[in-house]
Amino acid sequence: MWKYEKRLEYPVHIKHPNPAAAKIIISQLGGPDGETGAAERYLNQRYSMPDRKVIGILTDIGTEELAHQEIVATIVTQLTKNLSYDEIKRSGFDTYFVDHTTGVYPQAASGTPFSVASLQVTGDVFTDLHEDIAAEQKARLTYDNILRLVDDPDVIDPIRFLREREIVHYQRFCEAIAITQQTCEDKCNFYAYNPAFDITDHSLITAFITDEGIQKR
């Protein structure tokens, strides 16, 4: 069970609407490297983790990503509050407005709706954790790109907070890999060593590359 504290993890107080900024920031809600995908990925990957500490890390981070969804959605809401039709048309927000008015819909900056096809749960401990490390770096990069495109201090402040949390999550997933390497060993599908996949039948045909091309041995 979760206990929901009815406040944002980090405050958002935007004074000046900016639908053009909202159109790019919404990518961190429903984009391929956004908070919605992160929460779904981590909260589902945890079931196949063999170590309770690692399960706890995934639960902690997945839960925080839900809180980050709230922050991004609040930023988008405040950036699109009380817009005039002229502002909507001039900013290029009209293509979003025609489908969703100023409701918060999870999509990428490109307009592509959120899809679980953008995330993976393999059941392989190290595959999933390495994907999580990459996911946090991609999310950090997306926030970097947003910071390059916005100049409102009220927007920059919460975006910087979210960026910093991606770095912390990256570090925690590195910790999760270290924990798993110490406790898992031959009980896990570890890419460097797994006796279940040890090929001892040397009669199998293998291939190698030489100057003359691929030959059999």
Secondary structure, 3 states (H helix, E strand, C coil): CCCCCCCCCCCCCCCCCCHHHHHHHCHHHHCCCCHHHHHHHHHHHHHHCCCHHHHHHHHHHHHHHHHHHHHHHHHHHHHCCCCCHHHHHHHCCHHHHHHHCCCCCCECCCCCECCHHHCCCCCCHHHHHHHHHHHHHHHHHHHHHHHHHCCCHHHHHHHHHHHHHHHHHHHHHHHHHHHHHHHCHHHCCECCECHHHCCCCCCCCCEEEECCEEEEC
